[in-house]
């Protein structure tokens, strides 16, 4: 598999899916061990879910000649890193 814009969206979408599952289901179940409030975990999981939907929709439908689609998720991921 070659790395191109289309595959970047797929990889990002799958990573966001993993984050959403961990933040929305796994980590809240062990919240007393990690100490992070569950409402924060759910908020971060919701953000990851939105990013997953965006990336997978871009993987399926985006025009890869236009770099704007990729720039949007790059800046969103950067903001997510700063937020978390």
Phi and psi restraints in degrees (range 20) as a CNS / XPLOR table:
assign (resid 1 and name C) (resid 2 and name N)
       (resid 2 and name CA) (resid 2 and name C) 1.0 -89.0 20.0 2
assign (resid 2 and name N) (resid 2 and name CA)
       (resid 2 and name C) (resid 3 and name N) 1.0 150.0 20.0 2
assign (resid 2 and name C) (resid 3 and name N)
       (resid 3 and name CA) (resid 3 and name C) 1.0 -87.7 20.0 2
assign (resid 3 and name N) (resid 3 and name CA)
       (resid 3 and name C) (resid 4 and name N) 1.0 113.3 20.0 2
assign (resid 3 and name C) (resid 4 and name N)
       (resid 4 and name CA) (resid 4 and name C) 1.0 -135.7 20.0 2
assign (resid 4 and name N) (resid 4 and name CA)
       (resid 4 and name C) (resid 5 and name N) 1.0 -179.0 20.0 2
assign (resid 4 and name C) (resid 5 and name N)
       (resid 5 and name CA) (resid 5 and name C) 1.0 -57.4 20.0 2
assign (resid 5 and name N) (resid 5 and name CA)
       (resid 5 and name C) (resid 6 and name N) 1.0 -40.4 20.0 2
assign (resid 5 and name C) (resid 6 and name N)
       (resid 6 and name CA) (resid 6 and name C) 1.0 -63.1 20.0 2
assign (resid 6 and name N) (resid 6 and name CA)
       (resid 6 and name C) (resid 7 and name N) 1.0 -45.5 20.0 2
assign (resid 6 and name C) (resid 7 and name N)
       (resid 7 and name CA) (resid 7 and name C) 1.0 -68.3 20.0 2
assign (resid 7 and name N) (resid 7 and name CA)
       (resid 7 and name C) (resid 8 and name N) 1.0 -30.6 20.0 2
assign (resid 7 and name C) (resid 8 and name N)
       (resid 8 and name CA) (resid 8 and name C) 1.0 -62.0 20.0 2
assign (resid 8 and name N) (resid 8 and name CA)
       (resid 8 and name C) (resid 9 and name N) 1.0 -41.0 20.0 2
assign (resid 8 and name C) (resid 9 and name N)
       (resid 9 and name CA) (resid 9 and name C) 1.0 -64.9 20.0 2
assign (resid 9 and name N) (resid 9 and name CA)
       (resid 9 and name C) (resid 10 and name N) 1.0 -39.2 20.0 2
assign (resid 9 and name C) (resid 10 and name N)
       (resid 10 and name CA) (resid 10 and name C) 1.0 -65.5 20.0 2
assign (resid 10 and name N) (resid 10 and name CA)
       (resid 10 and name C) (resid 11 and name N) 1.0 -46.6 20.0 2
assign (resid 10 and name C) (resid 11 and name N)
       (resid 11 and name CA) (resid 11 and name C) 1.0 -61.9 20.0 2
assign (resid 11 and name N) (resid 11 and name CA)
       (resid 11 and name C) (resid 12 and name N) 1.0 -43.6 20.0 2
assign (resid 11 and name C) (resid 12 and name N)
       (resid 12 and name CA) (resid 12 and name C) 1.0 -64.7 20.0 2
assign (resid 12 and name N) (resid 12 and name CA)
       (resid 12 and name C) (resid 13 and name N) 1.0 -41.5 20.0 2
assign (resid 12 and name C) (resid 13 and name N)
       (resid 13 and name CA) (resid 13 and name C) 1.0 -63.7 20.0 2
assign (resid 13 and name N) (resid 13 and name CA)
       (resid 13 and name C) (resid 14 and name N) 1.0 -41.0 20.0 2
assign (resid 13 and name C) (resid 14 and name N)
       (resid 14 and name CA) (resid 14 and name C) 1.0 -69.1 20.0 2
assign (resid 14 and name N) (resid 14 and name CA)
       (resid 14 and name C) (resid 15 and name N) 1.0 -36.8 20.0 2
assign (resid 14 and name C) (resid 15 and name N)
       (resid 15 and name CA) (resid 15 and name C) 1.0 -65.4 20.0 2
assign (resid 15 and name N) (resid 15 and name CA)
       (resid 15 and name C) (resid 16 and name N) 1.0 -39.5 20.0 2
assign (resid 15 and name C) (resid 16 and name N)
       (resid 16 and name CA) (resid 16 and name C) 1.0 -66.7 20.0 2
assign (resid 16 and name N) (resid 16 and name CA)
       (resid 16 and name C) (resid 17 and name N) 1.0 -35.4 20.0 2
assign (resid 16 and name C) (resid 17 and name N)
       (resid 17 and name CA) (resid 17 and name C) 1.0 -62.4 20.0 2
assign (resid 17 and name N) (resid 17 and name CA)
       (resid 17 and name C) (resid 18 and name N) 1.0 -44.8 20.0 2
assign (resid 17 and name C) (resid 18 and name N)
       (resid 18 and name CA) (resid 18 and name C) 1.0 -61.4 20.0 2
assign (resid 18 and name N) (resid 18 and name CA)
       (resid 18 and name C) (resid 19 and name N) 1.0 -43.3 20.0 2
assign (resid 18 and name C) (resid 19 and name N)
       (resid 19 and name CA) (resid 19 and name C) 1.0 -62.5 20.0 2
assign (resid 19 and name N) (resid 19 and name CA)
       (resid 19 and name C) (resid 20 and name N) 1.0 -43.6 20.0 2
assign (resid 19 and name C) (resid 20 and name N)
       (resid 20 and name CA) (resid 20 and name C) 1.0 -63.0 20.0 2
assign (resid 20 and name N) (resid 20 and name CA)
       (resid 20 and name C) (resid 21 and name N) 1.0 -41.9 20.0 2
assign (resid 20 and name C) (resid 21 and name N)
       (resid 21 and name CA) (resid 21 and name C) 1.0 -65.6 20.0 2
assign (resid 21 and name N) (resid 21 and name CA)
       (resid 21 and name C) (resid 22 and name N) 1.0 -46.2 20.0 2
assign (resid 21 and name C) (resid 22 and name N)
       (resid 22 and name CA) (resid 22 and name C) 1.0 -63.0 20.0 2
assign (resid 22 and name N) (resid 22 and name CA)
       (resid 22 and name C) (resid 23 and name N) 1.0 -46.8 20.0 2
assign (resid 22 and name C) (resid 23 and name N)
       (resid 23 and name CA) (resid 23 and name C) 1.0 -75.9 20.0 2
assign (resid 23 and name N) (resid 23 and name CA)
       (resid 23 and name C) (resid 24 and name N) 1.0 -27.1 20.0 2
assign (resid 23 and name C) (resid 24 and name N)
       (resid 24 and name CA) (resid 24 and name C) 1.0 -93.7 20.0 2
assign (resid 24 and name N) (resid 24 and name CA)
       (resid 24 and name C) (resid 25 and name N) 1.0 -24.5 20.0 2
assign (resid 24 and name C) (resid 25 and name N)
       (resid 25 and name CA) (resid 25 and name C) 1.0 -126.4 20.0 2
assign (resid 25 and name N) (resid 25 and name CA)
       (resid 25 and name C) (resid 26 and name N) 1.0 -50.4 20.0 2
assign (resid 25 and name C) (resid 26 and name N)
       (resid 26 and name CA) (resid 26 and name C) 1.0 -74.4 20.0 2
assign (resid 26 and name N) (resid 26 and name CA)
       (resid 26 and name C) (resid 27 and name N) 1.0 -55.5 20.0 2
assign (resid 26 and name C) (resid 27 and name N)
       (resid 27 and name CA) (resid 27 and name C) 1.0 -65.4 20.0 2
assign (resid 27 and name N) (resid 27 and name CA)
       (resid 27 and name C) (resid 28 and name N) 1.0 -37.7 20.0 2
assign (resid 27 and name C) (resid 28 and name N)
       (resid 28 and name CA) (resid 28 and name C) 1.0 -62.1 20.0 2
assign (resid 28 and name N) (resid 28 and name CA)
       (resid 28 and name C) (resid 29 and name N) 1.0 -28.7 20.0 2
assign (resid 28 and name C) (resid 29 and name N)
       (resid 29 and name CA) (resid 29 and name C) 1.0 -68.7 20.0 2
assign (resid 29 and name N) (resid 29 and name CA)
       (resid 29 and name C) (resid 30 and name N) 1.0 -26.7 20.0 2
assign (resid 29 and name C) (resid 30 and name N)
       (resid 30 and name CA) (resid 30 and name C) 1.0 -115.6 20.0 2
assign (resid 30 and name N) (resid 30 and name CA)
       (resid 30 and name C) (resid 31 and name N) 1.0 29.3 20.0 2
assign (resid 30 and name C) (resid 31 and name N)
       (resid 31 and name CA) (resid 31 and name C) 1.0 -56.4 20.0 2
assign (resid 31 and name N) (resid 31 and name CA)
       (resid 31 and name C) (resid 32 and name N) 1.0 -36.9 20.0 2
assign (resid 31 and name C) (resid 32 and name N)
       (resid 32 and name CA) (resid 32 and name C) 1.0 -65.8 20.0 2
assign (resid 32 and name N) (resid 32 and name CA)
       (resid 32 and name C) (resid 33 and name N) 1.0 -22.5 20.0 2
assign (resid 32 and name C) (resid 33 and name N)
       (resid 33 and name CA) (resid 33 and name C) 1.0 -84.4 20.0 2
assign (resid 33 and name N) (resid 33 and name CA)
       (resid 33 and name C) (resid 34 and name N) 1.0 -29.5 20.0 2
assign (resid 33 and name C) (resid 34 and name N)
       (resid 34 and name CA) (resid 34 and name C) 1.0 -98.9 20.0 2
assign (resid 34 and name N) (resid 34 and name CA)
       (resid 34 and name C) (resid 35 and name N) 1.0 -23.8 20.0 2
assign (resid 34 and name C) (resid 35 and name N)
       (resid 35 and name CA) (resid 35 and name C) 1.0 82.7 20.0 2
assign (resid 35 and name N) (resid 35 and name CA)
       (resid 35 and name C) (resid 36 and name N) 1.0 1.0 20.0 2
assign (resid 35 and name C) (resid 36 and name N)
       (resid 36 and name CA) (resid 36 and name C) 1.0 -88.4 20.0 2
assign (resid 36 and name N) (resid 36 and name CA)
       (resid 36 and name C) (resid 37 and name N) 1.0 135.4 20.0 2
assign (resid 36 and name C) (resid 37 and name N)
       (resid 37 and name CA) (resid 37 and name C) 1.0 -59.4 20.0 2
assign (resid 37 and name N) (resid 37 and name CA)
       (resid 37 and name C) (resid 38 and name N) 1.0 141.6 20.0 2
assign (resid 37 and name C) (resid 38 and name N)
       (resid 38 and name CA) (resid 38 and name C) 1.0 -65.1 20.0 2
assign (resid 38 and name N) (resid 38 and name CA)
       (resid 38 and name C) (resid 39 and name N) 1.0 -32.8 20.0 2
assign (resid 38 and name C) (resid 39 and name N)
       (resid 39 and name CA) (resid 39 and name C) 1.0 -65.1 20.0 2
assign (resid 39 and name N) (resid 39 and name CA)
       (resid 39 and name C) (resid 40 and name N) 1.0 -30.9 20.0 2
assign (resid 39 and name C) (resid 40 and name N)
       (resid 40 and name CA) (resid 40 and name C) 1.0 -71.0 20.0 2
assign (resid 40 and name N) (resid 40 and name CA)
       (resid 40 and name C) (resid 41 and name N) 1.0 -42.2 20.0 2
assign (resid 40 and name C) (resid 41 and name N)
       (resid 41 and name CA) (resid 41 and name C) 1.0 -60.3 20.0 2
assign (resid 41 and name N) (resid 41 and name CA)
       (resid 41 and name C) (resid 42 and name N) 1.0 -43.3 20.0 2
assign (resid 41 and name C) (resid 42 and name N)
       (resid 42 and name CA) (resid 42 and name C) 1.0 -65.8 20.0 2
assign (resid 42 and name N) (resid 42 and name CA)
       (resid 42 and name C) (resid 43 and name N) 1.0 -38.0 20.0 2
assign (resid 42 and name C) (resid 43 and name N)
       (resid 43 and name CA) (resid 43 and name C) 1.0 -64.0 20.0 2
assign (resid 43 and name N) (resid 43 and name CA)
       (resid 43 and name C) (resid 44 and name N) 1.0 -45.7 20.0 2
assign (resid 43 and name C) (resid 44 and name N)
       (resid 44 and name CA) (resid 44 and name C) 1.0 -65.2 20.0 2
assign (resid 44 and name N) (resid 44 and name CA)
       (resid 44 and name C) (resid 45 and name N) 1.0 -36.4 20.0 2
assign (resid 44 and name C) (resid 45 and name N)
       (resid 45 and name CA) (resid 45 and name C) 1.0 -65.3 20.0 2
assign (resid 45 and name N) (resid 45 and name CA)
       (resid 45 and name C) (resid 46 and name N) 1.0 -37.7 20.0 2
assign (resid 45 and name C) (resid 46 and name N)
       (resid 46 and name CA) (resid 46 and name C) 1.0 -64.6 20.0 2
assign (resid 46 and name N) (resid 46 and name CA)
       (resid 46 and name C) (resid 47 and name N) 1.0 -43.4 20.0 2
assign (resid 46 and name C) (resid 47 and name N)
       (resid 47 and name CA) (resid 47 and name C) 1.0 -60.3 20.0 2
assign (resid 47 and name N) (resid 47 and name CA)
       (resid 47 and name C) (resid 48 and name N) 1.0 -44.3 20.0 2
assign (resid 47 and name C) (resid 48 and name N)
       (resid 48 and name CA) (resid 48 and name C) 1.0 -62.3 20.0 2
assign (resid 48 and name N) (resid 48 and name CA)
       (resid 48 and name C) (resid 49 and name N) 1.0 -36.6 20.0 2
assign (resid 48 and name C) (resid 49 and name N)
       (resid 49 and name CA) (resid 49 and name C) 1.0 -65.2 20.0 2
assign (resid 49 and name N) (resid 49 and name CA)
       (resid 49 and name C) (resid 50 and name N) 1.0 -40.9 20.0 2
assign (resid 49 and name C) (resid 50 and name N)
       (resid 50 and name CA) (resid 50 and name C) 1.0 -64.2 20.0 2
assign (resid 50 and name N) (resid 50 and name CA)
       (resid 50 and name C) (resid 51 and name N) 1.0 -42.9 20.0 2
assign (resid 50 and name C) (resid 51 and name N)
       (resid 51 and name CA) (resid 51 and name C) 1.0 -64.1 20.0 2
assign (resid 51 and name N) (resid 51 and name CA)
       (resid 51 and name C) (resid 52 and name N) 1.0 -38.1 20.0 2
assign (resid 51 and name C) (resid 52 and name N)
       (resid 52 and name CA) (resid 52 and name C) 1.0 -62.4 20.0 2
assign (resid 52 and name N) (resid 52 and name CA)
       (resid 52 and name C) (resid 53 and name N) 1.0 -47.5 20.0 2
assign (resid 52 and name C) (resid 53 and name N)
       (resid 53 and name CA) (resid 53 and name C) 1.0 -60.4 20.0 2
assign (resid 53 and name N) (resid 53 and name CA)
       (resid 53 and name C) (resid 54 and name N) 1.0 -46.3 20.0 2
assign (resid 53 and name C) (resid 54 and name N)
       (resid 54 and name CA) (resid 54 and name C) 1.0 -59.3 20.0 2
assign (resid 54 and name N) (resid 54 and name CA)
       (resid 54 and name C) (resid 55 and name N) 1.0 -49.9 20.0 2
assign (resid 54 and name C) (resid 55 and name N)
       (resid 55 and name CA) (resid 55 and name C) 1.0 -64.2 20.0 2
assign (resid 55 and name N) (resid 55 and name CA)
       (resid 55 and name C) (resid 56 and name N) 1.0 -42.2 20.0 2
assign (resid 55 and name C) (resid 56 and name N)
       (resid 56 and name CA) (resid 56 and name C) 1.0 -70.7 20.0 2
assign (resid 56 and name N) (resid 56 and name CA)
       (resid 56 and name C) (resid 57 and name N) 1.0 -33.7 20.0 2
assign (resid 56 and name C) (resid 57 and name N)
       (resid 57 and name CA) (resid 57 and name C) 1.0 -67.0 20.0 2
assign (resid 57 and name N) (resid 57 and name CA)
       (resid 57 and name C) (resid 58 and name N) 1.0 -39.5 20.0 2
assign (resid 57 and name C) (resid 58 and name N)
       (resid 58 and name CA) (resid 58 and name C) 1.0 -65.1 20.0 2
assign (resid 58 and name N) (resid 58 and name CA)
       (resid 58 and name C) (resid 59 and name N) 1.0 -39.3 20.0 2
assign (resid 58 and name C) (resid 59 and name N)
       (resid 59 and name CA) (resid 59 and name C) 1.0 -57.4 20.0 2
assign (resid 59 and name N) (resid 59 and name CA)
       (resid 59 and name C) (resid 60 and name N) 1.0 -39.5 20.0 2
assign (resid 59 and name C) (resid 60 and name N)
       (resid 60 and name CA) (resid 60 and name C) 1.0 -82.4 20.0 2
assign (resid 60 and name N) (resid 60 and name CA)
       (resid 60 and name C) (resid 61 and name N) 1.0 -40.1 20.0 2
assign (resid 60 and name C) (resid 61 and name N)
       (resid 61 and name CA) (resid 61 and name C) 1.0 -120.6 20.0 2
assign (resid 61 and name N) (resid 61 and name CA)
       (resid 61 and name C) (resid 62 and name N) 1.0 -14.6 20.0 2
assign (resid 61 and name C) (resid 62 and name N)
       (resid 62 and name CA) (resid 62 and name C) 1.0 -69.7 20.0 2
assign (resid 62 and name N) (resid 62 and name CA)
       (resid 62 and name C) (resid 63 and name N) 1.0 151.3 20.0 2
assign (resid 62 and name C) (resid 63 and name N)
       (resid 63 and name CA) (resid 63 and name C) 1.0 -84.7 20.0 2
assign (resid 63 and name N) (resid 63 and name CA)
       (resid 63 and name C) (resid 64 and name N) 1.0 112.2 20.0 2
assign (resid 63 and name C) (resid 64 and name N)
       (resid 64 and name CA) (resid 64 and name C) 1.0 -78.9 20.0 2
assign (resid 64 and name N) (resid 64 and name CA)
       (resid 64 and name C) (resid 65 and name N) 1.0 -6.9 20.0 2
assign (resid 64 and name C) (resid 65 and name N)
       (resid 65 and name CA) (resid 65 and name C) 1.0 -77.6 20.0 2
assign (resid 65 and name N) (resid 65 and name CA)
       (resid 65 and name C) (resid 66 and name N) 1.0 -19.1 20.0 2
assign (resid 65 and name C) (resid 66 and name N)
       (resid 66 and name CA) (resid 66 and name C) 1.0 -99.6 20.0 2
assign (resid 66 and name N) (resid 66 and name CA)
       (resid 66 and name C) (resid 67 and name N) 1.0 112.4 20.0 2
assign (resid 66 and name C) (resid 67 and name N)
       (resid 67 and name CA) (resid 67 and name C) 1.0 -73.8 20.0 2
assign (resid 67 and name N) (resid 67 and name CA)
       (resid 67 and name C) (resid 68 and name N) 1.0 -3.4 20.0 2
assign (resid 67 and name C) (resid 68 and name N)
       (resid 68 and name CA) (resid 68 and name C) 1.0 -60.5 20.0 2
assign (resid 68 and name N) (resid 68 and name CA)
       (resid 68 and name C) (resid 69 and name N) 1.0 -38.8 20.0 2
assign (resid 68 and name C) (resid 69 and name N)
       (resid 69 and name CA) (resid 69 and name C) 1.0 -59.8 20.0 2
assign (resid 69 and name N) (resid 69 and name CA)
       (resid 69 and name C) (resid 70 and name N) 1.0 -41.8 20.0 2
assign (resid 69 and name C) (resid 70 and name N)
       (resid 70 and name CA) (resid 70 and name C) 1.0 -72.2 20.0 2
assign (resid 70 and name N) (resid 70 and name CA)
       (resid 70 and name C) (resid 71 and name N) 1.0 -38.4 20.0 2
assign (resid 70 and name C) (resid 71 and name N)
       (resid 71 and name CA) (resid 71 and name C) 1.0 -61.8 20.0 2
assign (resid 71 and name N) (resid 71 and name CA)
       (resid 71 and name C) (resid 72 and name N) 1.0 -38.6 20.0 2
assign (resid 71 and name C) (resid 72 and name N)
       (resid 72 and name CA) (resid 72 and name C) 1.0 -60.3 20.0 2
assign (resid 72 and name N) (resid 72 and name CA)
       (resid 72 and name C) (resid 73 and name N) 1.0 -49.0 20.0 2
assign (resid 72 and name C) (resid 73 and name N)
       (resid 73 and name CA) (resid 73 and name C) 1.0 -72.5 20.0 2
assign (resid 73 and name N) (resid 73 and name CA)
       (resid 73 and name C) (resid 74 and name N) 1.0 -28.7 20.0 2
assign (resid 73 and name C) (resid 74 and name N)
       (resid 74 and name CA) (resid 74 and name C) 1.0 -63.9 20.0 2
assign (resid 74 and name N) (resid 74 and name CA)
       (resid 74 and name C) (resid 75 and name N) 1.0 -47.3 20.0 2
assign (resid 74 and name C) (resid 75 and name N)
       (resid 75 and name CA) (resid 75 and name C) 1.0 -69.7 20.0 2
assign (resid 75 and name N) (resid 75 and name CA)
       (resid 75 and name C) (resid 76 and name N) 1.0 -34.4 20.0 2
assign (resid 75 and name C) (resid 76 and name N)
       (resid 76 and name CA) (resid 76 and name C) 1.0 -65.4 20.0 2
assign (resid 76 and name N) (resid 76 and name CA)
       (resid 76 and name C) (resid 77 and name N) 1.0 -42.4 20.0 2
assign (resid 76 and name C) (resid 77 and name N)
       (resid 77 and name CA) (resid 77 and name C) 1.0 -65.7 20.0 2
assign (resid 77 and name N) (resid 77 and name CA)
       (resid 77 and name C) (resid 78 and name N) 1.0 -38.2 20.0 2
assign (resid 77 and name C) (resid 78 and name N)
       (resid 78 and name CA) (resid 78 and name C) 1.0 -63.3 20.0 2
assign (resid 78 and name N) (resid 78 and name CA)
       (resid 78 and name C) (resid 79 and name N) 1.0 -44.9 20.0 2
assign (resid 78 and name C) (resid 79 and name N)
       (resid 79 and name CA) (resid 79 and name C) 1.0 -62.9 20.0 2
assign (resid 79 and name N) (resid 79 and name CA)
       (resid 79 and name C) (resid 80 and name N) 1.0 -39.1 20.0 2
assign (resid 79 and name C) (resid 80 and name N)
       (resid 80 and name CA) (resid 80 and name C) 1.0 -62.6 20.0 2
assign (resid 80 and name N) (resid 80 and name CA)
       (resid 80 and name C) (resid 81 and name N) 1.0 -42.4 20.0 2
assign (resid 80 and name C) (resid 81 and name N)
       (resid 81 and name CA) (resid 81 and name C) 1.0 -61.9 20.0 2
assign (resid 81 and name N) (resid 81 and name CA)
       (resid 81 and name C) (resid 82 and name N) 1.0 -43.8 20.0 2
assign (resid 81 and name C) (resid 82 and name N)
       (resid 82 and name CA) (resid 82 and name C) 1.0 -65.9 20.0 2
assign (resid 82 and name N) (resid 82 and name CA)
       (resid 82 and name C) (resid 83 and name N) 1.0 -38.7 20.0 2
assign (resid 82 and name C) (resid 83 and name N)
       (resid 83 and name CA) (resid 83 and name C) 1.0 -65.8 20.0 2
assign (resid 83 and name N) (resid 83 and name CA)
       (resid 83 and name C) (resid 84 and name N) 1.0 -43.5 20.0 2
